[in-house]
């Protein structure tokens, strides 16, 4: 399986609007971070994790020509509100696209995107999706997908494990049962927002504590703010841990 980090940035993205800090003004392309999302490529299929606010530009940047399914972590705007652009893949493929989400996130998708699910013809194209509520492991294109409940402050968020890869985004707490389910990984992608503590995200110290406890062979930190310069931060990370960046490709 190949994992493509489509976006590695926090909800504001980097550079932030009207910010003159050195990271926002940096010429290093790895300091330019669109909103968080990832693409899993296996068995000739493209499985997306979250339709970020930058979904369209991410598809263009990586020249993605097909979309077979979407896994949602939660319904916050930076992870959901690129959904309307899925309709381009419906046109290309002439097929419905399945999306998978926790019951709470599935309800929010239907609520926030009501126009997708009403029967009347508006005269405009709209996404054609089937929403599947996930409450336990399920099979997707020959692989078992294991959803795991983690906590984003007070909000429940879904992390995903597929084979020896796991994607844990927008988390600030992982309970013991989910910790056990995240052991034995070849690769872990987990959020590491910034150095300063945050009420709903792992900061760098918290993310590194999770990596030390879970002991994956490799770990990449994502959902990064403009507080962290890519090269400088990597120099102080332990062996086997790096900041993710937009366009990073990981072989698992």
C-alpha positions, -999 to 999 in steps of 0.1 A, spaced: 0 0 0 11 35 -7 0 64 15 0 99 0 -2 128 25 -24 152 6 -25 179 33 -4 182 65 -17 215 78 -40 227 106 -75 242 100 -60 276 90 -35 261 66 1 274 62 7 301 52 -21 316 73 -41 346 60 -24 379 69 6 363 87 41 375 82 59 350 104 90 333 90 73 300 84 44 316 66 69 336 45 92 306 40 102 296 5 106 260 16 77 241 -1 75 218 28 63 247 50 33 251 27 6 230 43 -29 225 30 -57 211 53 -53 175 65 -61 146 43 -45 114 30 -49 90 1 -44 52 3 -35 34 -29 -38 -3 -30 -53 -31 -52 -57 -5 -80 -80 16 -58 -78 51 -44 -93 54 -9 -94 90 5 -93 100 42 -114 131 46 -125 156 19 -106 187 32 -113 223 24 -84 220 -1 -97 188 -17 -98 202 -53 -63 216 -52 -50 184 -36 -65 163 -64 -49 186 -90 -15 186 -72 -13 148 -72 -31 143 -105 -56 120 -90 -79 105 -117 -100 81 -97 -118 80 -63 -132 47 -50 -142 55 -14 -139 80 14 -132 74 51 -142 102 74 -125 110 107 -151 136 118 -173 164 106 -153 195 113 -151 219 84 -115 214 75 -120 177 71 -154 176 55 -162 207 35 -145 197 2 -172 171 -2 -190 189 -31 -160 184 -54 -164 146 -52 -190 151 -80 -162 154 -105 -153 118 -99 -189 107 -102 -189 122 -136 -156 106 -146 -166 71 -132 -204 72 -138 -209 56 -104 -218 63 -68 -189 66 -44 -192 50 -9 -183 70 21 -177 56 56 -181 74 89 -191 69 125 -229 72 131 -224 108 145 -203 119 116 -227 102 91 -256 122 106 -237 154 103 -229 147 66 -266 143 59 -275 174 79 -248 197 64 -252 184 29 -289 179 27 -291 190 -9 -272 158 -19 -299 135 -5 -331 153 -16 -348 137 -46 -357 168 -67 -336 177 -96 -320 211 -91 -305 213 -126 -270 213 -112 -246 184 -106 -241 172 -70 -221 145 -54 -235 109 -57 -225 91 -25 -237 63 -3 -232 68 34 -222 38 54 -221 40 92 -192 21 107 -192 7 142 -165 -20 138 -140 -35 114 -152 -38 78 -138 -50 45 -129 -25 18 -114 -37 -15 -99 -68 0 -84 -52 32 -98 -50 67 -103 -14 79 -105 -10 116 -121 22 129 -108 33 163 -124 59 186 -101 86 198 -108 120 214 -104 154 200 -109 173 232 -146 166 239 -154 153 204 -152 117 192 -130 112 162 -124 81 141 -89 69 136 -82 41 111 -59 11 110 -54 -8 78 -28 -36 79 2 -22 97 -6 15 89 -27 38 111 -39 74 106 -47 92 139 -56 128 132 -72 155 154 -66 136 186 -57 147 221 -64 115 240 -63 78 232 -79 53 256 -61 21 266 -82 -3 243 -74 18 213 -37 21 223 -36 -17 223 -51 -18 188 -24 6 175 5 -15 185 27 -34 161 25 -8 133 50 -3 105 38 33 101 18 57 122 6 91 111 -5 112 141 -12 149 147 15 170 163 2 205 162 29 227 177 52 229 207 27 247 230 -1 226 246 -35 227 229 -68 216 244 -79 194 215 -47 183 198 -15 165 207 13 190 208 47 179 198 55 165 232 22 146 234 26 132 199 61 120 207 49 104 239 23 85 219 49 74 194 72 62 222 43 42 238 31 26 206 66 20 191 58 20 154 88 15 130 81 49 115 60 79 125 50 111 107 34 141 124 6 159 107 -20 187 112 9 211 118 6 249 125 29 277 113 47 274 147 69 246 134 95 250 106 99 218 87 137 215 87 144 229 121 117 207 137 130 175 120 165 181 134 152 178 169 129 148 164 140 113 175 151 87 149 122 73 130 100 103 135 95 132 109 71 159 101 48 150 73 45 173 43 21 178 14 29 153 -13 48 129 10 45 93 -3 49 65 22 54 28 12 38 5 37 
